[in-house]
């Protein structure tokens, strides 16, 4: 999809960013800018010599301009993740996720970048009853984090339309794969479940477990980013990136038991207040505009993930 290009990945030492860096550095010149607040150098241990790593912050304009010189594409993944973190500290979330994104767009415009691909989030949709979620729905952000991602999308569209800097915003649903930190306070459900199972504990499910999510394997997200750099009709668009299928948490635990060949019994506790019951994506636009087609479902993604990790 991409060959012989200079690509800058913000947040490239993080979970998704490191997976993208690993794939693209084989045929391209890849530079990473990351302040290592949530990313880890060890995520890049196997490709460290193949990348140009810059420890810097996306709020530092001069660092961005230096990193972007001569680059073709910018994949913007750097952010302070987590809904709860943003609720606890909305000012810092805004500083990195909104101010940082604006500075990236300005630096990209000034340095003649061909296209910026922005990593957005399905959190923008909120808890509306419509399923599956389609990009034309009115956003209903329910957290400062979701607001920052919505603001980033709007900034991308304005820079596309006003300044002629091509941008594509990808709305990720529930991404999983190797490199996720199960020990983080803000860890996603799959690494938390895997950690519990590996330690001989029952994974905790809040509520009856019939809440569902659209789990997308990180390798498919990597494909989507590469496709978004070059897709002719994607500029200025917001596009869902997901598997297009819903999986309940009860089904997820059952699949994990099959993949790990273990008898897994979840521990059900009281529901979390305000939790979104169901989340799934319409991925028609990704198929039409990007030529995106998920290669993994939850089961095959978990199998691939376990092959890349140390045995439990």
Buried (B, 14 or more C-beta within 10 A) or exposed (E): BBEEBBBBBBBBBBBBBBBBBBBBBEEBBBBBBBBBEBBBBEBBEEBEEBBEBBEBBBBBEEBBBBBBEEBBBBBBBBBBBBBEBBEEEBEEBBBBBBBBBBBBBBBBBBBEBBBBBBBBBBBBBBEEEEBBBBBEBEBEBBBBBBBBBBBBBBBBBBBBEEBEBBBBBBBBBBBBBBBBBBEBEEBBBBBBBBBBBBEEEBBEBBBEBEBBBBBBBBBBBBBBBBBBBBBEEBBBBBBBBBBBBBBBBBBBBBBBBEBBEEEBEBEBEEEEEEEBEBBBBBBBBBBEBBBBEBEBBBBBBBBBBBEEEEEE
